[in-house]
Amino acid sequence: MRVEDIMRKNVVTTQPATTIGEALLLLRANRIRHLPVLDDDKLVGIVSDRDLRDALPSRLLTHDDDDTVLHKPVADIMQKQVITAHPLDFIEDAALQIYEHKIGSLPIVEGNRLVGMITESDLFSSLIELFGVNKPSSHIEVEVDDRVGMLAEVSQIFREAQVNVTSVIVFPGKNPGKKNLVFRVQTIDPRVVTQLLLQRGFSVVGPTDGGVIL
């Protein structure tokens, strides 16, 4: 899945001269947490709700210049080194960007033009859909040898049981030389598949007694 498939195309933006008070109202009115800052349609920065909170006067301590803070431009507090993504990037690469840089959103740019925006919530929702956990399904986890062809061999068992697989995740097993295959399957009772896997000599991590995930 590409970033362009999940990005929000109607992006609320602001300008460098927009005041901190105006930016705060934009965030609250649109229920968003990040505002890309554009200058002549070019992305020059981004301001988050955290940036604005840090700039606002303290509720406990007052200062003579508290009122002037709200009238300062967002250019004074915006993040100028903006991490971005391209519409054709894969969503897992975008998720890695957000994870590694510890940011909450990614402006999507094509050339110098802002074309969209994705947030942590957008990525989280998309990953849930990719894993198939948003629909009635069952979870089957199998430990296999870490060698070529094991996924195909296990998949053949699902074919024989006439059970449709909606998603597969592969990750290193706890034991040396092993991998774990996690299948999400369209059946309310996975016992037919798990029993067949056990009969063929595969190690079923779970469930061993069935179990539906709704």
C-alpha positions in Angstrom: 0.0 0.0 0.0 1.3 3.4 -1.0 1.1 6.7 1.0 -1.1 8.2 -1.6 -3.8 5.6 -0.8 -4.2 6.8 2.8 -3.0 10.4 2.9 -5.4 13.2 3.6 -5.6 15.5 0.6 -7.5 18.4 2.1 -4.8 19.7 4.3 -5.3 22.7 6.6 -2.2 24.9 6.3 -0.9 28.2 7.6 1.6 30.9 6.6 4.8 32.1 8.4 3.1 35.4 9.3 0.1 33.7 10.9 0.0 34.5 14.6 0.3 31.9 17.3 -3.2 32.7 18.5 -4.6 32.2 15.0 -2.8 28.9 14.5 -4.1 27.7 17.8 -7.7 28.5 16.7 -7.1 26.6 13.4 -5.9 23.5 15.3 -8.9 23.6 17.6 -11.5 24.4 14.9 -10.3 21.5 12.7 -9.4 19.1 15.5 -5.9 18.5 14.2 -2.5 18.5 15.8 -0.2 19.7 13.1 -0.1 22.7 10.7 2.2 22.7 7.7 3.5 26.2 7.0 3.5 27.3 3.4 5.2 30.3 1.8 4.2 30.9 -1.8 2.9 27.3 -1.8 6.3 26.0 -0.7 6.6 24.0 2.5 8.9 25.9 4.8 8.0 24.5 8.2 5.5 22.8 10.4 4.0 23.7 13.8 2.4 21.3 16.2 0.0 21.6 19.1 3.0 20.9 21.3 5.0 23.8 19.8 2.0 26.1 20.5 1.6 24.9 24.0 5.2 25.4 24.8 5.0 29.0 23.4 1.8 29.9 25.3 1.9 31.8 28.6 2.0 29.7 31.7 -1.3 29.3 33.6 0.5 29.5 36.9 3.0 32.3 36.3 2.2 35.6 34.6 4.6 37.9 32.7 4.3 41.4 31.3 4.6 40.1 27.7 2.0 37.3 28.0 -0.5 39.1 25.7 2.1 39.7 23.0 2.9 36.0 22.7 -0.4 35.2 21.0 0.4 37.9 18.4 3.9 36.6 17.5 4.2 34.8 14.1 4.4 31.0 13.9 7.6 31.5 12.0 9.2 32.2 15.4 8.3 28.7 16.7 7.8 26.4 13.7 10.1 23.5 13.0 12.0 24.4 9.8 13.7 21.0 9.3 10.6 19.1 8.1 10.6 15.3 7.6 8.4 14.5 4.6 7.3 11.6 2.4 6.4 11.1 -1.2 3.0 9.9 -2.4 4.6 6.8 -3.9 6.4 5.8 -0.7 5.2 2.6 0.9 3.3 3.1 4.1 5.7 0.9 6.1 8.5 3.3 5.1 6.4 6.3 6.2 5.8 4.5 9.5 9.5 4.0 9.9 10.1 7.7 9.4 7.6 8.6 12.1 9.0 6.0 14.4 12.7 6.9 14.0 12.2 10.6 14.1 9.6 10.5 16.9 7.1 12.7 15.1 3.4 12.7 14.9 2.8 13.4 11.2 4.4 13.5 7.8 3.6 16.2 5.1 3.5 14.5 1.7 5.3 16.5 -1.0 5.7 16.0 -4.7 8.5 18.2 -5.9 8.1 21.3 -3.8 4.3 21.1 -3.7 2.4 19.9 -0.6 -0.2 17.3 -1.8 -1.2 15.6 1.4 -0.7 14.7 5.0 -0.6 11.5 7.1 -0.5 11.1 10.9 0.2 8.3 13.3 -3.5 7.6 13.5 -3.8 7.2 9.7 -0.9 4.7 9.7 -2.3 2.8 12.7 -5.7 2.5 11.0 -4.1 1.3 7.8 -2.0 -1.3 9.5 -5.0 -2.7 11.3 -6.7 -3.1 7.9 -3.6 -4.7 6.4 -3.4 -7.2 9.3 -7.1 -8.0 8.9 -8.0 -7.5 12.5 -10.9 -5.1 11.8 -13.0 -8.0 10.5 -14.2 -11.3 12.1 -11.2 -13.7 11.9 -9.1 -16.2 13.7 -5.4 -16.1 14.6 -3.1 -19.1 13.9 0.6 -19.0 14.6 3.0 -21.6 13.4 6.7 -22.0 14.2 8.7 -23.3 11.2 12.3 -23.8 10.2 14.0 -20.7 8.8 14.4 -22.1 5.2 13.1 -21.4 1.7 9.6 -22.7 0.9 8.2 -23.0 4.4 5.5 -20.4 3.9 4.3 -22.2 0.7 4.2 -25.5 2.6 2.1 -24.1 5.4 -0.1 -22.2 3.0 -0.9 -25.5 1.2 -2.5 -26.8 4.5 -4.9 -23.8 4.5 -5.7 -24.6 0.9 -6.5 -28.2 1.7 -8.7 -27.1 4.6 -10.4 -24.6 2.2 -9.8 -21.7 4.6 -9.1 -18.3 3.2 -6.0 -16.4 4.5 -6.5 -12.6 4.9 -3.0 -11.7 6.1 0.3 -13.2 7.0 3.1 -11.8 9.2 6.6 -13.3 9.4 8.9 -12.6 12.3 12.0 -14.3 13.9 11.1 -17.1 16.2 12.3 -17.4 19.8 14.3 -20.5 19.0 17.5 -20.4 16.8 16.9 -21.3 13.2 13.1 -20.8 13.5 10.6 -18.3 12.2 7.0 -17.7 13.3 4.2 -17.3 10.7 1.1 -15.5 12.0 -2.0 -16.1 9.8 -5.3 -14.2 10.0 -7.9 -16.5 8.5 -11.6 -16.2 7.6 -13.0 -18.9 9.9 -14.7 -18.8 13.3 -13.2 -22.2 14.2 -9.6 -22.7 13.4 -9.4 -26.2 14.9 -9.8 -27.9 11.6 -6.7 -26.1 10.3 -4.6 -26.5 13.5 -5.3 -30.2 13.7 -4.3 -30.7 10.1 -1.1 -28.7 10.7 -0.3 -30.8 13.7 -0.9 -34.0 11.7 1.6 -32.8 9.1 4.2 -32.3 11.8 4.1 -28.5 12.1 4.5 -26.8 15.4 1.3 -24.7 16.2 2.1 -22.0 18.7 -1.5 -21.0 19.1 -4.3 -21.3 19.4 -4.3 -25.1 20.1 -8.0 -25.2 21.0 -9.6 -22.8 18.6 -10.7 -19.2 19.2 -12.4 -16.5 17.2 -11.3 -12.8 17.2 -14.2 -10.5 16.5 
